[in-house]
Amino acid sequence: MKIAIVTDSTAYLTEAQYEEQSIYKLPLSVVIDNTAYLEEVEIGNEEFFEKITNMATLPTSSQPTTGQIITLFNELSKEYDAIISIHLSSEISGTYANVASVANMMDEISVYPFDSEISCAAQGYYVLEAARLAKNGYTVEEIFEVLANMRKTMKAYFLVDDLNHLVRGGRLSNGSAMIGSLLKIKPILFFDKKQIVVFEKIRTTKKALKRIEQLLTQDLAKDYPIVATIIHCNAQEQAAIWEAYLREKYPTVRFETSYFGPVIGTHLGEGALGMTWVEDQTRIETVLSKRQNR
């Protein structure tokens, strides 16, 4: 069975990853001054943040249309037998629900939606692993089993400079009730039951980043290989400084860097910084292969 891997633009993969891994993209849109732009197609990070500088009102975002999804799936049906479509959390976007609805309409190809229950680089982990497995001949059921196992070690924590972005956009589930008490602290946010919630209240950014490092250290003690990604929202310098420090402190971790693009950046605001990590599937297979060859 030939399986196509689809995701939406909020996985923020590189163009090389899309091309090399044969991954297909459904872009979400950002709406700026009543004009909609397809994320990562018609607008990139640099242009987006230039456009929204000094804007009085925040941009909004929208999911792929039913027509866009059907068009892509029909095109893929000419070459593939099945589609695994991996998307950002169903509690912060209707993208997954829309894809699931379209899946029931498709006669020419079987479509298997997957709710990542998260977004950005963490979502990208699922996508890249699914693509790798599909290329290696794994079945849909086998790929879903691996993704379910990945969920057990998936972690993601992030900080924002202004919680108002999340509250106004309805993305912080308990934000409206807590905003008054959070104004003077730097809360660590994470995904819980598919929603963005407060993990801990920390006084400063420096202490919050140290707390995230402590959480990474705790997982490293569980003795499995980890790949971790620093994610930033138009804050390349801060991300680079933190990554350089982390690489030296945690030499056994495979570190990468990614970003919060226009759609997610709309809700987090500039300056957001976070880290996600998961059990490193590629290193697990390398270790197992070495053991078998002894």
C-alpha positions in Angstrom: 0.0 0.0 0.0 1.3 3.4 -1.0 0.5 6.0 1.8 0.6 9.8 1.4 1.4 11.9 4.4 -0.4 15.2 4.7 -0.1 17.9 7.4 -1.1 21.5 7.7 1.2 24.5 7.7 1.4 24.8 11.5 3.9 21.9 11.6 6.4 24.5 10.3 8.5 22.0 8.5 11.2 23.3 6.1 10.7 23.2 2.3 13.5 20.6 2.2 11.7 18.3 4.6 8.5 18.6 2.6 10.3 17.7 -0.6 12.7 15.1 0.7 10.1 13.2 2.7 7.3 13.6 0.1 5.0 15.3 2.6 2.0 17.3 1.4 0.8 20.6 3.0 -2.6 22.1 3.6 -1.9 25.8 4.5 -4.0 27.7 7.0 -4.5 31.4 6.5 -3.9 34.6 8.3 -6.2 37.5 7.8 -4.6 41.0 7.9 -6.7 44.1 7.2 -9.4 41.9 5.6 -7.0 40.2 3.3 -6.3 36.5 3.7 -2.9 35.1 3.1 -2.0 31.4 2.8 0.6 30.7 5.5 4.0 29.7 4.2 2.7 30.0 0.6 1.6 33.7 0.2 3.2 35.0 3.3 6.3 34.0 5.4 7.5 34.9 8.8 9.5 38.0 8.0 6.8 39.6 5.8 4.1 38.7 8.4 5.8 40.5 11.3 6.6 43.5 9.1 2.9 43.8 8.2 1.5 43.6 11.7 4.0 46.0 13.3 2.0 48.8 15.0 -1.3 47.3 14.0 -4.2 48.4 16.2 -6.1 45.1 15.9 -4.6 41.6 15.9 -4.7 39.5 12.7 -7.0 36.5 12.7 -6.5 33.0 11.3 -8.6 30.5 9.4 -8.4 26.8 8.6 -8.1 25.2 5.1 -11.4 25.2 3.2 -13.3 22.0 2.4 -12.6 22.7 -1.3 -8.8 22.9 -0.7 -8.9 19.6 1.2 -10.9 17.8 -1.4 -8.8 19.1 -4.2 -5.6 17.9 -2.6 -7.0 14.5 -1.6 -8.4 13.9 -5.1 -5.0 14.7 -6.6 -3.3 12.3 -4.2 -5.8 9.6 -5.1 -4.2 9.3 -8.5 -0.9 8.1 -7.0 -1.6 6.8 -3.5 -3.8 4.1 -1.9 -4.3 5.9 1.4 -3.7 9.2 3.2 -2.6 9.9 6.8 -3.5 13.5 7.5 -1.8 14.9 10.7 -3.1 18.2 12.1 -2.8 20.7 15.0 -4.9 20.2 18.1 -8.6 19.9 17.4 -9.3 22.1 20.5 -7.5 25.1 19.0 -8.5 24.8 15.3 -11.3 23.2 13.2 -8.7 21.8 10.7 -8.8 18.3 12.0 -12.6 18.2 12.2 -12.8 19.5 8.6 -10.4 16.9 7.4 -12.3 14.1 9.2 -15.5 15.3 7.6 -13.9 15.2 4.1 -12.5 11.8 4.8 -16.0 10.4 5.0 -16.7 11.9 1.5 -13.8 10.3 -0.3 -14.6 7.3 -2.5 -11.3 7.1 -4.4 -8.9 6.9 -1.5 -9.0 6.0 2.2 -8.1 9.0 4.5 -7.0 8.5 8.1 -7.0 11.8 10.1 -4.7 12.1 13.1 -5.2 14.7 15.8 -1.7 15.6 17.1 -3.4 17.3 20.1 -0.6 19.9 19.9 1.1 22.0 17.2 4.3 23.4 15.6 7.5 21.4 15.9 5.8 18.8 18.2 3.3 18.2 15.4 6.2 18.0 13.0 7.7 15.1 14.9 4.6 13.0 14.2 4.6 14.1 10.5 8.3 13.3 9.9 8.1 9.9 11.6 4.9 9.0 9.7 6.6 9.9 6.5 9.7 7.9 7.3 7.6 4.8 8.2 5.4 5.1 5.1 8.5 5.2 2.9 9.7 2.0 4.7 6.5 0.1 3.9 4.7 0.3 7.2 0.9 -0.1 7.2 -1.5 2.6 8.4 -2.2 0.6 11.5 1.6 0.2 12.3 2.2 3.9 11.7 -0.7 4.9 14.1 0.7 2.5 16.7 4.1 4.3 16.6 2.4 7.7 16.7 0.5 6.6 19.8 3.7 5.5 21.5 5.3 8.8 20.6 2.5 10.6 22.4 3.6 9.1 25.7 7.0 10.9 25.6 5.9 14.1 23.8 6.4 17.3 25.9 6.1 20.9 25.0 6.4 24.0 27.2 6.4 27.7 26.1 6.4 31.3 27.3 4.6 34.3 25.8 5.3 38.0 26.4 1.6 39.0 26.3 -1.2 36.6 27.3 -3.8 38.9 25.8 -3.1 37.5 22.4 -4.1 34.0 23.6 -7.1 35.3 25.6 -8.5 37.4 22.8 -8.1 34.5 20.3 -9.8 32.1 22.7 -6.8 29.8 22.6 -6.0 29.9 26.4 -8.7 27.8 27.9 -8.6 29.3 31.4 -7.0 32.6 30.4 -9.9 34.9 30.8 -10.4 33.8 34.5 -6.7 34.1 35.3 -5.4 37.0 33.3 -5.6 39.5 36.2 -3.4 37.3 38.4 -1.0 36.5 35.7 0.0 40.0 34.6 3.0 40.2 36.9 4.4 36.7 36.3 5.8 34.7 33.4 3.6 31.6 33.2 4.8 28.4 31.6 2.1 27.1 29.2 1.6 23.7 27.8 -1.0 21.5 26.0 -3.3 19.5 28.3 -6.2 17.5 26.9 -5.6 19.3 23.5 -5.9 22.8 25.1 -3.4 25.5 26.0 -3.3 25.8 29.8 -1.0 27.2 32.4 1.5 24.6 33.7 3.2 26.7 36.3 3.4 30.4 37.4 7.0 31.7 37.3 8.2 35.2 38.3 10.8 35.8 35.5 11.7 34.5 32.0 15.1 33.3 33.3 13.5 31.2 36.0 10.9 29.9 33.6 13.5 28.7 31.1 15.4 27.1 34.0 12.2 25.3 35.0 11.8 23.9 31.4 15.4 22.7 31.6 14.6 20.9 34.8 11.6 19.1 33.1 13.9 18.0 30.3 16.5 16.7 32.8 13.7 14.7 34.5 12.9 13.0 31.2 16.6 12.4 30.4 16.8 10.4 33.7 14.3 7.9 32.2 17.2 6.7 30.0 15.8 7.0 26.5 17.3 9.1 23.6 15.7 12.5 23.1 15.3 14.9 20.3 14.5 18.5 21.4 13.5 21.6 19.4 13.8 25.2 20.5 10.8 27.2 19.1 10.6 31.0 18.8 8.3 33.6 17.6 10.5 36.1 15.6 13.1 35.8 18.4 16.0 34.2 16.6 18.7 35.7 18.8 17.2 34.6 22.1 16.5 31.1 20.6 20.1 30.8 19.4 21.6 31.8 22.7 19.4 29.3 24.6 20.1 26.5 22.1 23.9 27.0 22.3 23.7 26.8 26.1 21.5 23.7 26.0 23.8 21.9 23.5 26.7 22.3 25.9 24.6 21.4 29.0 22.9 18.3 27.4 25.4 16.8 24.9 23.4 13.6 24.6 20.3 15.4 23.3 19.8 16.0 19.5 18.8 19.7 19.4 17.0 21.4 16.5 15.5 24.9 16.0 12.0 25.8 14.6 9.6 28.7 14.9 6.1 29.8 15.5 4.9 30.9 12.1 2.2 33.5 11.2 -0.9 31.5 12.3 0.4 30.4 15.7 2.4 33.7 16.0 -0.9 35.6 15.7 -2.0 34.0 19.0 1.3 33.9 20.9 2.7 37.2 19.9 6.3 38.1 19.1 8.9 37.0 21.6 7.3 33.7 22.5 9.9 31.0 23.2 9.5 27.3 24.0 10.9 23.8 23.8 9.4 20.5 22.8 11.0 17.1 22.9 10.2 13.4 22.3 11.8 10.0 22.3 14.2 10.0 19.4 12.8 7.3 17.1 15.8 7.3 14.7 18.3 6.8 17.4 16.2 4.0 19.0 16.4 2.1 15.7 20.1 2.7 15.4 20.8 1.3 18.8 18.6 -1.8 18.1 20.3 -2.4 14.8 23.8 -2.3 16.5 22.6 -4.7 19.1 21.3 -7.1 16.5 24.5 -7.0 14.6 26.7 -7.9 17.6 
